[in-house]
């Protein structure tokens, strides 16, 4: 179930190994430009969107990838980040039979 108040993603092996959640450039506006609060029910953390330079399209097309640092996710896990209100988000895992 995708709505304007959710960001859903299947975690890749790279994300799992390096401890981050990749954010699509087209979804950057879902998150605030500054830090925000995100909770999984056990922990509430302050996070912000980070970037890293990338040449995956070749050296003639340098660009940046966007991510949220987040440890402990396994590859193929489907996560949902739901906007609760301005600057507050909830993260949860979805049953594996959901489509992304």
trRosetta pair geometry for C-beta under 8 A, 3 or more apart (Angstrom, degrees):
i j d omega theta_ij theta_ji phi_ij phi_ji
1 6 7.3 65 106 43 78 160
2 6 6.2 -141 -142 78 49 112
2 8 6.0 -108 -95 17 88 125
3 6 5.2 74 50 15 78 102
5 82 6.0 35 138 -159 91 75
5 83 4.6 -116 -158 47 79 100
6 80 5.6 -24 -162 -167 116 98
6 81 6.7 144 -159 76 59 50
6 82 5.0 -21 -101 -99 83 72
6 83 7.4 -131 -70 6 38 78
7 23 7.4 -11 -176 -127 151 86
7 27 5.7 105 -120 179 117 142
7 30 5.4 123 -61 130 118 162
7 31 8.0 -12 -31 -48 153 95
7 80 7.3 148 75 -159 47 48
7 81 4.4 -9 56 57 99 104
8 78 6.7 8 -174 -179 95 97
8 79 7.1 179 -146 90 52 48
8 80 5.0 -13 -99 -104 83 75
8 81 7.8 -163 -71 23 39 66
8 94 7.2 11 -140 -12 111 147
8 98 7.6 -103 -167 136 139 131
8 100 5.5 -156 129 -131 104 80
9 21 6.4 125 71 -167 146 98
9 22 6.8 -175 -168 65 151 82
9 78 7.2 175 91 -150 33 59
9 79 5.7 -12 62 57 81 89
9 81 8.0 10 11 0 103 101
9 100 6.4 73 -134 -152 22 134
10 76 6.3 -14 -176 -145 102 39
10 77 7.3 160 -154 81 57 34
10 78 5.1 -32 -96 -95 70 75
10 100 4.6 -123 -26 -17 99 161
11 15 4.8 -127 -162 87 82 131
11 16 5.5 96 146 -58 117 90
11 21 7.0 -70 -104 -113 95 76
11 73 4.8 -153 -118 143 167 126
11 74 6.9 120 83 88 137 36
11 75 5.8 -134 110 -124 92 34
11 76 6.6 -46 66 20 79 16
11 77 4.7 9 25 56 123 84
11 78 7.5 -150 -1 -81 79 24
11 79 6.3 61 -45 -8 104 109
12 15 4.7 101 53 6 77 101
12 16 6.9 -140 96 -3 42 88
12 22 7.1 23 16 -2 115 132
12 75 6.3 -15 159 -133 25 92
13 16 5.6 -57 -148 40 32 113
13 17 6.0 30 156 -18 68 110
13 75 4.3 10 -87 -105 58 142
14 17 5.9 -57 -141 40 27 109
14 18 6.0 -2 168 5 65 116
15 18 6.5 -72 -136 51 21 91
15 19 7.8 -155 172 26 52 4
15 20 5.5 -106 -145 77 75 66
15 21 6.2 59 -162 -103 129 34
15 22 5.7 -98 -86 -18 122 94
15 67 7.7 -170 -121 -136 94 125
15 73 6.7 -30 128 86 102 127
15 75 7.4 134 61 -100 86 70
16 19 7.9 23 178 -67 22 39
16 73 5.5 -117 -107 98 74 78
16 74 5.6 35 -129 -155 133 24
16 75 4.2 -91 -6 -54 151 73
16 77 7.7 119 -88 17 113 107
17 75 7.9 17 -29 -58 80 110
19 69 6.2 18 130 -160 96 75
19 70 6.5 -168 176 77 67 35
19 71 4.3 -12 -139 -92 114 70
19 72 7.7 49 -125 -3 89 49
19 73 7.9 134 -128 29 47 89
20 50 7.7 -93 -131 58 132 119
20 67 4.1 25 169 169 130 134
20 68 6.4 153 -161 74 77 41
20 69 5.4 -50 -101 -107 84 41
20 70 6.1 98 -131 31 30 72
21 67 6.1 153 73 -160 44 79
21 68 4.6 -9 53 54 102 96
21 70 5.0 18 -19 29 101 132
21 73 7.2 78 -75 4 89 162
21 79 6.6 -78 -120 68 130 151
21 81 7.6 116 144 -43 160 132
22 65 6.7 -46 -138 175 97 114
22 66 7.3 96 -167 81 57 59
22 67 5.4 -41 -103 -99 41 93
23 27 5.8 -128 -176 83 83 107
23 28 6.4 96 139 -87 121 64
23 31 6.9 -39 -143 -2 152 140
23 49 6.0 -62 36 -130 159 111
23 66 4.2 -63 69 109 103 105
23 67 5.9 -180 5 -93 87 30
23 68 6.4 82 -41 -19 116 88
24 27 4.4 75 66 11 92 107
24 28 7.8 -120 97 -35 53 69
24 66 7.6 -30 72 57 7 113
25 28 5.9 -16 -162 -24 42 113
25 66 6.3 131 -85 6 60 125
27 30 4.8 -16 178 3 81 125
27 31 7.7 61 137 -6 80 94
28 31 6.4 -70 -167 43 45 97
28 49 6.8 78 -138 -147 88 170
28 66 6.1 -63 -91 179 103 178
30 81 8.0 105 137 97 131 117
30 83 7.0 -139 -178 -51 85 125
31 36 6.5 -130 -162 2 88 150
31 49 5.5 122 104 -48 147 121
31 68 7.9 -167 -110 -69 158 119
31 89 7.8 -23 -114 -56 85 148
32 35 7.6 -12 88 76 119 18
32 36 5.0 138 34 -65 115 116
32 86 7.4 80 -73 -171 126 71
32 87 5.7 9 -25 -92 153 69
33 49 8.0 -63 -137 33 35 119
34 48 6.6 -65 168 -117 36 117
34 87 8.0 -16 79 -112 97 106
35 46 5.2 25 170 176 126 101
35 47 6.7 163 -152 86 80 24
35 48 4.3 -67 -95 -65 65 104
36 46 7.2 164 81 -151 25 62
36 47 6.3 -30 64 66 75 74
36 48 6.9 125 12 -92 73 57
36 87 4.8 -154 -129 -155 82 58
36 88 7.0 -157 -177 -69 93 24
36 89 6.0 53 139 -2 126 110
37 44 6.0 5 -174 180 103 102
37 45 7.4 157 -151 82 56 34
37 46 6.0 -36 -94 -96 61 64
37 87 6.1 56 15 146 89 80
37 88 4.9 -13 70 -111 108 68
37 89 6.8 168 91 27 55 69
38 44 7.3 169 85 -153 33 59
38 45 5.7 -24 64 64 83 83
38 46 7.9 134 19 -111 76 18
38 47 5.3 -16 15 20 124 121
38 68 7.5 51 -5 -178 166 145
38 81 7.1 -34 -137 -140 122 109
38 88 7.8 162 -82 -162 40 44
38 89 4.4 -18 -107 74 82 103
38 90 7.3 176 -157 -83 65 15
38 91 5.6 40 174 -19 109 111
39 43 6.8 -168 -141 97 63 43
39 44 4.1 -20 -94 -100 98 80
39 45 7.5 157 -86 16 47 63
39 88 7.7 0 0 -170 106 87
39 89 7.4 168 20 90 66 53
39 90 5.7 -29 67 -113 86 64
39 91 7.1 178 82 23 33 78
40 43 5.8 18 39 49 99 78
40 90 7.7 127 -96 -167 32 61
40 91 5.1 -38 -88 73 82 94
40 92 6.9 145 -144 -84 71 53
41 90 7.9 57 -50 -155 76 98
41 92 7.5 59 -21 -94 116 93
47 68 5.2 48 161 -158 141 102
47 69 6.5 -161 -135 51 109 80
47 70 7.5 -5 -107 -66 152 89
48 68 7.8 -179 89 -120 20 78
49 66 5.4 -5 -176 -169 112 106
49 67 7.2 135 -156 66 66 25
49 68 6.4 -53 -102 -75 55 76
50 66 7.3 149 77 -155 41 55
50 67 5.6 -34 65 70 89 78
50 68 7.2 133 16 -102 88 28
50 69 6.4 44 6 -33 138 91
51 64 4.3 0 -170 -180 120 128
51 65 6.7 149 -153 74 65 42
51 66 5.6 -30 -96 -97 76 61
51 67 7.6 142 -96 22 29 76
52 64 6.7 148 70 -154 29 78
52 65 5.6 -17 58 56 82 93
52 67 7.3 -1 3 16 102 120
53 62 6.4 -9 -168 -172 103 106
53 63 7.7 152 -152 88 60 28
53 64 5.9 -51 -99 -99 46 72
54 57 7.8 74 122 6 97 81
54 62 7.3 151 77 -156 45 61
54 63 5.8 -29 64 73 92 73
54 64 6.6 125 14 -128 92 22
54 65 5.0 59 -23 -20 140 104
55 58 6.5 -61 174 131 84 10
55 59 5.4 7 -154 -86 128 53
55 61 7.6 126 -147 75 58 65
55 62 5.8 -31 -93 -103 77 73
57 60 8.0 -90 116 70 88 70
57 61 3.9 -55 103 86 119 131
57 63 6.8 40 22 10 125 119
58 61 5.4 63 63 26 83 96
59 62 7.0 4 -161 -56 43 89
70 73 6.1 41 117 -17 105 120
70 91 7.5 -142 -135 -174 148 172
73 77 5.3 -135 -172 56 90 141
73 79 6.7 -43 -129 -52 137 132
74 77 4.9 104 65 -33 75 117
76 96 7.3 26 146 -133 99 113
77 93 5.7 -59 -174 -131 108 113
77 96 7.9 -79 -124 -93 43 90
78 93 6.7 105 74 -163 59 67
78 94 4.3 -53 101 56 112 105
78 95 7.7 -11 55 76 126 29
78 96 6.4 152 5 -113 111 47
78 98 5.4 -164 113 68 165 113
78 100 5.9 -153 -128 -66 112 112
79 91 6.0 -6 -175 -169 114 97
79 92 7.1 156 -154 82 67 33
79 93 5.9 -46 -100 -99 64 56
79 94 7.1 173 -109 1 13 88
80 91 7.2 162 83 -151 49 49
80 92 5.4 -16 58 62 95 83
80 93 7.7 148 15 -116 81 10
80 94 5.4 82 -24 -46 111 110
81 89 5.4 6 -177 176 96 126
81 90 7.2 158 -156 78 49 45
81 91 5.1 -17 -101 -98 76 80
82 89 6.6 153 76 -161 42 72
82 90 4.7 -17 60 60 97 97
82 91 7.8 179 18 -80 70 32
82 92 7.5 2 1 14 110 104
83 88 7.6 101 -165 83 57 57
83 89 5.7 -40 -103 -104 47 82
84 88 4.4 -55 63 108 114 102
84 89 6.3 -173 3 -100 88 22
84 90 5.6 88 -50 -21 109 101
85 88 5.2 22 54 45 75 111
94 98 4.5 -32 140 19 132 150
95 98 5.7 116 71 -22 74 96
